């Protein structure tokens, strides 16, 4: 009886371990908890669900520049550079306040965020 129970348990364990999950998971570079891969998320949604709004606002300068100020200073040709700034952080372009790095974002998601910001031109 013990042998039958043990065999059934081992079979169940192997079956459950070999079953694929329905949701993909992507690890982050920062060593934090893995982030679910979400397809087709807008730049606006990415911004609103991150910590961006703690320092930036659409219309007025806060700790960092407003999205409208950024849109006035940069153009479509700067998307790659600005996406890197979101991921790597930096300072000096808008004063001495350091922008925190956001390594949890993929390059594609950072580009979506920049595209949304650039649409905020006055």
C-alpha positions in Angstrom: 0.0 0.0 0.0 2.8 2.4 0.9 4.5 1.6 -2.4 1.4 2.3 -4.4 0.8 5.6 -2.5 4.4 6.7 -3.0 4.3 5.8 -6.7 1.1 7.8 -7.2 2.6 10.8 -5.3 5.8 10.8 -7.4 3.7 10.5 -10.6 1.5 13.5 -9.5 4.6 15.5 -8.6 6.3 14.8 -12.0 3.0 15.7 -13.8 2.5 18.9 -12.0 6.2 20.0 -12.5 6.1 19.3 -16.2 2.8 21.3 -16.7 3.5 24.7 -18.4 2.2 27.9 -16.9 -0.2 30.0 -18.9 1.5 33.3 -18.1 5.0 34.1 -19.1 7.4 35.7 -16.7 10.4 37.8 -17.4 13.1 38.5 -14.9 14.3 41.9 -14.1 17.9 43.1 -14.3 17.6 44.5 -10.8 17.2 41.1 -9.1 13.7 42.0 -7.9 10.7 39.8 -8.2 10.0 38.7 -11.8 7.6 40.9 -13.7 4.7 39.4 -15.8 5.1 40.0 -19.5 2.1 42.1 -20.6 1.6 42.6 -24.3 0.0 45.7 -25.9 0.2 48.0 -22.9 0.1 51.7 -23.9 2.8 54.2 -22.9 0.2 56.1 -20.9 -0.7 53.0 -18.9 3.0 52.2 -18.3 3.5 55.7 -17.0 0.4 55.7 -14.8 1.2 52.4 -13.2 4.8 53.3 -12.4 6.4 55.9 -10.2 6.7 58.5 -12.9 3.9 60.6 -11.6 5.7 61.2 -8.4 8.2 63.5 -10.2 6.5 64.4 -13.4 3.1 65.9 -14.4 1.5 66.4 -17.8 1.3 70.2 -17.6 3.4 71.5 -14.7 6.9 71.1 -13.5 7.3 69.2 -10.3 10.6 67.5 -9.2 11.2 66.8 -12.8 10.0 68.6 -16.0 6.4 68.3 -17.2 5.7 66.0 -20.1 4.8 69.1 -22.2 8.3 70.6 -21.5 9.9 67.3 -22.5 7.8 67.1 -25.7 8.8 70.7 -26.6 12.6 70.0 -26.1 12.8 66.6 -27.9 11.5 65.1 -31.1 10.8 61.7 -32.6 14.5 61.3 -33.4 15.3 61.3 -29.7 13.1 58.3 -28.8 16.0 55.9 -28.4 18.0 58.3 -26.2 15.1 59.1 -24.0 14.1 55.4 -23.6 17.7 54.8 -22.4 17.3 57.7 -19.9 14.2 56.1 -18.5 15.9 52.7 -18.1 19.3 54.0 -16.9 18.4 57.2 -15.2 20.5 60.3 -15.3 20.9 64.0 -14.5 22.0 67.3 -16.0 19.5 67.9 -18.7 16.9 69.5 -16.5 19.0 70.6 -13.6 20.9 68.8 -10.9 18.1 66.5 -9.6 18.9 62.9 -10.5 16.3 60.9 -12.3 16.0 57.4 -10.8 16.9 54.4 -13.1 14.0 52.1 -14.1 15.7 48.9 -15.2 12.4 47.0 -14.8 11.2 48.4 -18.1 12.2 46.8 -21.4 13.5 49.0 -24.2 10.2 48.6 -26.1 8.1 49.7 -23.1 10.4 52.7 -22.5 10.0 53.7 -26.1 6.2 53.5 -25.7 6.4 55.8 -22.7 8.5 58.3 -24.7 6.1 58.2 -27.6 3.3 59.0 -25.3 5.3 61.9 -23.7 6.2 63.3 -27.1 2.5 63.5 -28.0 2.0 66.0 -25.2 3.3 69.0 -27.3 1.5 72.2 -26.6 
